Amino acid sequence: MQAFLEFRDISKAYPGVKALQSVSFAVPKGSVHGLIGENGAGKSTLIRILSGDAAANTGEIRIGGEVQHYASTRDAYHAGVAVVHQELQLVPELTVAENLRLGRFPASGGVINFRHMFDDVGAKLRDIGIETDPREKVARLSIGERQMIEIAKAVMIDARVIALDEPTSSLSSRESEILFKLIERLKAEGKIILYISHRLDEIFRLCDGCTVLRDGKLAAHHESLKEVSRDQLVAEMVGREIADIWGWRPRDLGEPRLVVDHLAGERLKHPASFAARSGEIVGFFGLVGAGRSELMRLIYGADPARQGKVSIDGEETPLGDPRKSIRNGIVLCPEDRKFDGIVQGRSVAENITISSSRHYSPGGLLNFRKEAETAENFIKSMRIRTPSRRQDIVNLSGGNQQKVILARWLSEPDVKVLIVDEPTRGIDVGAKAEIYETLYQLAEKGLAIVVVSSELPEVMGISDRVIVMCEGHIRAEFTRADFSERKLLAAALPDRKVEPAARVVQ
């Protein structure tokens, strides 16, 4: 098939790092093409160049045989390019319709016709398969619903080339299926879909071909995936074979370290109780909206509790105060790292030490040498890809931002309970293995670890025990010997009976 989208000799350098080095490949019209690689491999940089958000130092992009010259993202938009970034680009305080028509409001004489806008956007959302109310403010939507609105934005401008960066990382299985059907429809209409994902099952399901980047260079280009194996793609991504990504190993468990007793709040109305032992990794699974993140925020104190208690090593800890939770040994890596995790506009070093710096600030004066030393140690030990500890954290890839958040809590000397909500969302297979190994090492030191994940293979792969939530309830509990995808899914679905081998929680 004749190429419609071409990248020719694309190179891009930032101070201290070569993000892309002479990358060239082509994609035919009416196809879905995978773009994969480890975090920091150059995928996001290439997409930013395609969207006009960054300029290449050398090389050119051709669409339909025409060389593209972008002065801004608006030029890329007029060239028929739409990008759905992993970190969403929505305005929370505007409605769904206002976000989808931002800059293109139906107006006459300077007056916006809101009724027409809401009706038009509502009809187009329903056509795509999205039932969200166009009058609803984006701030009130779940992360998964926001992701679908961002995807709808790209579809509604009738782009010729649509790049989707980790589009299913926040979606439920139902929402993912809607997206997959939409991609097939766009492909049949002759669109090009660039599909960036670390989920190789999706790459093989959706993509006709695939390009692999490693360390800013073209590692492999496959026009067809018919003769390509999963292991081959993994090896091309990381430069080595990874036999067992989970790497789970048994360990000695101690006494209950975290005890949650009938905890409930405004966003979690049904009281929840469970315990996690010293050295134990407890997984939480459930569908989107099951209440997992809401429960974790109550434990950490990010949301106020209306009843219940939380105890650490037998001592009750105050509720509704994250500062006191941190001092008592409870820390949380949140689900949404962009809004609740990283401190934008601050350096990698500041993001790592923002909590622990109080330990080396005698008299209220920050010890900059100690801060730099702490940051450098974690950058090295966690393999955080950054040209410098002074780099603004927003310039790091999503996976490296996640490592920084984890490093922040590891720099705290007295952590007893580590809660990680979607710890590997948007992270490549190599970085996942590194994060899992970090969790095992922390558990072996006696921490109680709670992992919330929407990926069933992940939560089964790394947990000693899994608790399943459904519609705001803790519904069932499974020991590792009784793990099975069928049983855990049955417990997560509201209209299914909990299968045997689970401890049913009333």
Buried (B, 14 or more C-beta within 10 A) or exposed (E): EEBBBBBBEBBBBEEEBBBBBEBEBBBBBBBBBBBBBBBBBBBBBBBBBBBBBBEBBEBEBBBBEEEBEBEEBEBBBEBBBBBBBBBBEBEEEBBBBBBBBEEEBEEEEEEEEBEEBBEBBBEBBEEBBBEBBBBBBBEEBBBBBBBBBBBBBBBBBEBBBBBBBBBBBBBBEEBBEBBBEBBEBBBEEEBBBBBBBBBBEBBBEBBBBBBBBBBBBBBBBBBEBEEBEEEBBBBBBBEEEBEEBBBBEEBEBEEBBBBBBEBBBEBBEBBBEBBBBBBBBBBBBBBBBBBBBBBBBBBBBBBEBBEBBBBBBEEEBEBBBBEEBBBBBBBBBBBBBBEBBBEEEEBBBBBBBBBBBEBBEEEEEEBEEBBBBBBBBBBEEBBBBBBBBEBBBEBBBBBBBBBBBBBBBBBBEEBBBBBBBBBBBBBBBBBBBBBBEBBBEBBEEBBBBBBBBBBBEBBBBBBBBBBBBBBBBBBBBBEBEBBEEEBBBBBBBEEEEBBEEBEEBE
